[in-house]
């Protein structure tokens, strides 16, 4: 199912569309990404036998605030783009560490994980197009254990857990922000 | 302490005596102290030192100056002062360092909490004082505020026991401990440390087993991962060469280690060289040169395992696949295939090669690189591949080459298999079977059919397309001996001719006897006596027997030296009769030898017998029917069963085992309605049955005969009476022959021998004229609806309103009375006319003195039946005794009180009934008499002998 959605999104992104539709497509993409991230966390908890009411301690990894009232929608998208770049960097680091730790497995978790990575990359491209600037879409994270504070195997798992929560958070933020932007632009077009 | 005592004892040496006594006393006192506290003579260990190896959870304790080989060691958890160990151990002094060292492996990780250790020397029961207490600090000290869990990231064998401890962050409260998703019981080791012990751990998943510690808010505050698995256990190391130079070793991975990732996975080395490609299920490793001896080492964090193999190169040759297959020569029936070797060494090796074509063919040769493929089929596509092995010291087949496809050339087809099917003497069809791929040897373009007659010296030639497999023929003008020749044509030429002499048309039932043949599960087994004139063998053909036009004819050929065959076909169906005909075939003639009929499976007939009809013959009923049409028989008809049908109940009357017999007579029936069912049956059972009904009527000829006999008897009697009583009995004659006024009836009544008096009721009415005076009580035809006691007669109301004769039987009781009265009563008749004519109406010929059925009961009690074999009774609404009168009730005053002894009572029904009431004797004689008489009379009337 994930593959099918993936193809649909790819098709959507390749289609030429006016600006109004781009925001709509980006918002839809973020919504799908949020669903994927939620499912990925569910699979992770299942794999690690972690109860859903057991949450890891620690602060946010990506700390950017989109809630400031002074920020315009475009500025919010700019911040969102930066946050998503960091998320992509974290996810790629996560994949690297897990493959070192467990080898290259081919379960459902790994499949969904790859799908999230791809979709996150698509979302970055979408937000870049929305911003109409030459934003970087490369992952923004140095995969360094000392920087990440990863100590030991269990520490790496907790870091993974936090990264997955971070992905959910930012995918949800992207969905909401882009939805608002889509509504605004649509309103302007109608006027 | 000992030295203190000495300093104290030497201050004043002048006091010798006192000193001596004092010293003696003190020594005794000292010895006494030594005995009490045990410390005398043994020095406590000095400079006790603790060293911890936290990875292995090993604590190393070293000390000096023990001067003993046995020591007591005591270990406490410092914070709660709980005893962990109190043990006496033997430790020898290291001569080079002068120190004692003792190692202890803690079941609890050494980080969990601080441990206090002290040691004392022991010599038997003597012990020194404890050494100063040494503390191994844990990580739960206040200055180490973070939450932690130990041990972390360990790899242990399956089945291990482990203790995990959680150190709660300063200021937080412990919540719970979880192993995987299981809440486990904790044990408090210190203020901040809680531990749990897991026993007999099972294998982990690829990411390891989590042990999680949470606080009271269920937040994960610490955790550890343990990897539980097995050491490697590979097997079956085998090394071989594919190119006569290098070595390729393979082995089985064996038991799963459950350990993954770069750190924990299994690594392999072959003769000391790494095997980086040995991953997952691909357990193989290669070396450039053939060593002859190989050692495989498999290693992971839990251990290593070694496998060895040794062999000479020539014993382990498994060639690579041949390359560049070609077909230098291809013909209709054979072809040659060649190939090359990538490694020149194989060109100098004795090889055995397999060629996969249709099945495997094996060839051998030195440096084999070409083979000839024989027994191929013309115009056939083939795909060939080759693999080889070392002929000497064969080890294993090498890899298959890539397949090579080629097609053989075409050739003339085989002669068609032809046969003739004659519908009549001159008309028929030439049939031939389509040629299969293996027979046609190329695409058939058409057929040529030649009819020729040596007698007439004439020939007809017809060319037909490839899709036609039969040809109607008319040999009227071709003489008696006609030969048919069929050839097939393809691009390679014309086939050999197939000839057959037209056999004489012989339908069933002519000349040749027909036997039955049974299907034996796989076919119809036929056997016959050898025929002299079967030079080109026999032909058995078969077809659906009931088919009349354009029948599907199949045939098979049998060699001349064979006299049996099994006829098999996918076109046999259950319930269909097939005719099998055996022909002897020669160049001169085709002669029908034998015929069989057979069913693959017999079924019950699909329909009933045709035109089933009953025919009454007196008390008998003859049933006749026609046979079931052949296509509906669905089995060999073995016979017929005849049933008497009573509602849904069938009573078997006869089983006719001659299937040609299509009639049956049911005898000795009493009056009434009957239903008969006739069923044909095969080996599979009976059909549904055809049913016919009949209502038996009185047989008039018998009645007429009895009337005539009665009249004759009466005449004779009158003559005798006239002679006997002439002279004095004239007056009696007057009475006797007195005509009843106004009725036109004569009543003759006998009572005793001579006491005859007229009866006003027992009478015969004679209708003198159909237009008789209506003022008189004329008797006319009375419809039965008007009769008394119509209850049982109601079933017959659809019959014509003419005279009816009920040939009833009195079942029991008065047999001795019946026969004489049969003639007595009829004596009152004065005339007999055609019973079918309404001008003469017999209205109650009564055996008045003797018959009393009307007197027996007004409700017609049922009489016991004698069974169908004796007298078949009408099944429904049957009449018992004198049925028409049975409901009559005696209302005659003469009958009252006299009962049955009233011998001259006139039956009230005699006036209104239009029926003859005749006796019927139930004795054997009585039973046979009317039947035989009626049969005789019927035969007389119908002219039958």
Interface residues (C-beta under 8 A of the other chain):
Chain A: X47 X48 X49 X50 X51 X53 X54 X55 X56 X57 X98 X100 X101 X102 X103 X105 X152 X153 X154 X157 X158
Chain B: X149 X152 X153 X178 X180 X181 X205 X206 X207 X208 X210 X212 X214 X218 X219 X220 X221 X222 X223 X224 X225 X260 X261 X262 X263 X265
